[in-house]
Amino acid sequence: MSVENGEWIMHGVSWNDPDCIHTVSDLENYIEEIGFLPLFGNEVAGFSVEEWTDPKYWWTDIEAKDPWKWREIIARRGKIAYGKFFDKKAGFISLKWLPYFVNYRRSGYDFDARWEDGMANRREKSIMDVYVYEDENGDTVYSNEKILSTELKKRCGFGKEGSKNYPGIVTGLQMQTYLVITDFIRRKNKRGEEYGMPVSVMMSPEAVWGRDVVTAAYKEKPDESWMRIFEHIKELYSESDDAAIIKVIGKKPL
């Protein structure tokens, strides 16, 4: 997606192109095949949902053909992780590859350990305390409560008179893989009627897939997980230069 003459232009393929992705199931299969995929075009040519779908169906609200609707369906199904994982922009990660992203992005730290080591700020903690906490027995609980992002903002004290930069904080927590988007729900008025655009719902990936699955790569060094990701993209998109790949996935951890 780019701006041309003041207009946003989508870059994809026609519906009749044999490489065009036509259904949400086809997209899920494609993500599973290549492992992870940004939603929109980026520095690595061909590495996005946008470039393999028909531009004319985006934002049409036609569920059978609109990739913008497909992202909601995929997030809700829970077979693939969805969130802002690539250069603070949205994308998908298969469950096969999610542990490597988790290990690299978290540097092997669960959030409570990151907080204890002074590597997280209070705004991040106010949000994560909603999703991960200890019960009366001292056991860690990963909440599966469905909280609209708009409600989470209020609950955690963000707003004009409170904490600032709510969008940046939740994006950062997704980039670190402490949160994923699991649904999109429309708000309801006092009469129970839905209104407005669908609002995201987030959870910790541990609440969705279990800690054993999510942290399965903690046994290896974060830079090893990063290298797996980098080399995988390099193999798939051999003509892309290293800087372009790093821009999308992030820098190698020290």
C-alpha positions in Angstrom: 0.0 0.0 0.0 1.4 3.4 -1.0 0.3 7.0 -1.4 0.2 8.2 -5.0 -1.0 11.6 -5.9 -2.5 11.9 -2.4 -4.4 8.7 -2.6 -3.8 5.3 -0.9 -3.2 2.7 -3.5 -3.3 -1.1 -2.9 -0.8 -3.3 -4.8 -2.1 -6.7 -5.5 -3.2 -9.1 -8.2 -6.4 -9.5 -10.2 -9.0 -12.0 -9.1 -8.4 -14.0 -12.3 -4.6 -14.2 -11.7 -3.8 -17.9 -10.9 -1.7 -16.7 -7.9 -4.5 -14.7 -6.3 -5.7 -15.9 -2.9 -9.5 -16.2 -3.1 -10.7 -17.4 0.3 -9.9 -17.1 4.0 -9.1 -20.8 4.1 -6.6 -20.4 1.2 -5.0 -17.5 3.1 -4.7 -19.7 6.2 -3.1 -22.4 4.2 -0.7 -20.0 2.6 0.4 -18.6 6.0 0.9 -22.1 7.3 3.0 -22.9 4.3 5.4 -19.9 4.5 5.2 -19.6 8.3 4.4 -15.9 8.8 3.2 -13.0 6.7 2.6 -9.2 7.1 -0.8 -7.9 6.2 0.4 -5.0 4.0 3.2 -4.6 1.5 6.6 -3.8 2.9 10.3 -3.6 2.0 10.4 -7.3 1.0 8.6 -7.6 -2.3 5.8 -10.3 -2.3 5.9 -10.7 1.5 2.3 -9.7 2.4 -1.3 -10.5 2.1 -1.9 -7.4 0.1 0.3 -8.5 -2.8 -1.5 -11.8 -3.3 -5.1 -10.5 -3.1 -7.4 -8.5 -5.3 -7.2 -4.8 -4.3 -10.8 -4.1 -5.3 -12.3 -6.3 -2.6 -10.5 -4.7 0.4 -12.8 -2.9 2.8 -15.9 -3.9 0.8 -17.2 -5.8 3.9 -17.9 -8.8 1.6 -16.8 -11.6 4.0 -16.2 -14.1 1.2 -13.7 -11.8 -0.6 -12.5 -9.1 1.7 -9.0 -9.7 3.2 -9.8 -7.0 5.8 -12.6 -9.2 7.0 -10.5 -12.3 6.7 -8.1 -11.0 9.4 -11.0 -10.9 11.8 -12.0 -14.5 11.0 -8.4 -15.8 11.3 -7.9 -14.0 14.6 -11.1 -15.5 15.9 -10.4 -19.1 14.8 -7.2 -19.2 16.8 -5.2 -21.5 14.4 -2.8 -18.7 13.6 -1.6 -15.7 15.7 -2.6 -12.2 14.6 -1.3 -8.9 15.8 1.1 -6.1 15.2 4.2 -8.2 14.8 6.1 -6.6 11.8 7.6 -3.2 12.2 4.6 -2.2 14.4 2.2 -3.3 11.7 -0.3 -6.1 11.5 0.5 -9.6 10.3 0.2 -13.4 11.0 2.4 -16.0 12.5 1.7 -19.7 12.3 1.9 -21.7 15.6 5.0 -23.5 14.3 6.9 -20.2 14.1 5.3 -18.4 17.0 7.6 -19.8 19.7 10.7 -18.5 17.8 9.2 -15.0 17.5 8.3 -15.2 21.2 11.8 -16.2 22.2 13.5 -13.6 20.0 11.1 -10.7 20.8 10.9 -11.4 24.6 14.6 -12.3 24.9 13.5 -15.3 26.9 11.7 -13.1 29.5 8.1 -13.7 30.7 6.6 -10.3 31.4 6.8 -10.6 35.2 10.6 -11.3 34.9 11.0 -8.3 32.5 9.2 -6.1 35.1 11.3 -7.4 38.0 14.5 -6.6 36.0 13.4 -3.1 35.3 12.9 -3.7 31.6 9.2 -2.8 31.5 7.4 0.5 32.4 4.3 1.0 34.6 2.0 1.7 31.7 2.9 -1.7 30.2 2.5 -3.4 33.6 -1.0 -1.8 34.1 -2.1 -3.5 30.9 -0.4 -6.8 31.5 -1.8 -7.1 35.0 -5.2 -7.5 33.4 -4.0 -10.5 31.3 -1.5 -12.2 33.6 -1.7 -12.3 37.4 -1.4 -14.6 40.4 -4.3 -16.3 42.1 -4.8 -16.8 45.8 -2.5 -19.8 45.7 0.3 -17.9 44.0 -0.3 -19.7 40.7 0.0 -17.7 37.4 -3.3 -17.1 35.7 -3.6 -16.2 32.0 -6.9 -14.5 31.7 -9.3 -15.4 28.8 -11.7 -12.5 29.6 -12.8 -10.8 26.4 -12.1 -7.1 26.9 -12.7 -4.6 24.1 -9.6 -2.5 23.5 -11.7 0.6 24.2 -12.6 -0.8 27.6 -9.1 -1.8 28.4 -7.9 1.7 27.8 -10.3 3.0 30.4 -9.7 0.2 32.9 -5.9 0.8 32.8 -6.2 4.6 33.4 -5.3 5.9 29.9 -6.9 9.1 28.6 -6.9 12.8 28.8 -6.4 12.9 32.6 -4.4 9.7 32.8 -1.6 7.8 31.2 -0.7 8.6 27.6 0.1 6.8 24.4 -2.2 3.8 24.8 -1.9 2.8 21.1 1.9 2.8 21.3 1.9 0.8 24.5 -0.4 -2.0 23.2 1.5 -2.1 19.9 4.7 -2.5 21.8 3.3 -5.4 23.8 2.2 -7.1 20.6 5.6 -6.5 19.0 7.1 -8.2 22.1 4.5 -11.0 21.7 3.1 -10.5 25.2 -0.3 -9.9 23.6 -2.1 -11.1 20.4 -5.4 -10.0 18.9 -8.0 -12.8 19.2 -11.2 -11.2 18.1 -13.0 -8.1 16.8 -16.3 -7.1 18.4 -18.7 -4.2 17.7 -19.6 -2.1 20.7 -23.2 -2.0 22.0 -25.3 0.9 23.1 -27.7 0.9 26.1 -30.4 -0.7 24.1 -28.0 -3.6 23.2 -27.7 -2.5 19.6 -24.3 -2.8 17.9 -22.7 0.3 16.5 -19.4 1.5 15.0 -16.5 -0.4 13.6 -15.4 -3.7 15.2 -13.0 -3.2 18.1 -10.0 -5.5 18.8 -9.9 -8.0 21.7 -6.5 -9.0 23.0 -5.2 -11.8 25.1 -1.8 -13.2 26.1 -0.8 -16.0 23.7 -0.5 -18.3 26.7 -4.2 -17.9 27.4 -5.0 -19.0 23.8 -2.5 -21.8 23.1 -0.9 -22.6 26.5 2.5 -21.7 28.0 4.2 -24.9 26.8 3.4 -24.2 23.2 4.2 -20.4 23.3 7.5 -20.8 25.2 8.7 -23.9 23.4 11.8 -22.1 22.0 12.9 -20.6 25.3 15.5 -23.4 25.4 17.5 -21.7 22.6 19.2 -18.3 22.6 17.1 -15.4 21.3 19.7 -14.6 18.6 19.4 -18.2 17.3 15.6 -17.8 17.0 16.1 -14.5 15.2 18.5 -16.2 12.8 15.9 -18.9 12.1 13.4 -16.2 11.1 15.9 -14.2 9.1 17.2 -17.2 7.1 13.7 -18.5 6.5 12.7 -15.2 4.8 16.1 -15.1 3.0 15.4 -18.5 1.6 11.8 -17.6 0.4 12.8 -14.1 -0.9 16.4 -14.5 -2.0 16.4 -11.3 -4.0 15.7 -9.1 -0.9 18.6 -7.5 0.7 19.4 -8.0 4.4 18.4 -4.5 5.4 14.9 -4.9 3.9 14.4 -8.1 5.9 15.7 -6.6 9.1 13.4 -3.6 8.7 10.4 -6.0 8.7 11.4 -8.5 11.4 13.5 -6.3 13.6 17.2 -6.2 14.5 19.2 -9.2 15.7 19.3 -9.2 19.6 22.6 -8.5 21.2 
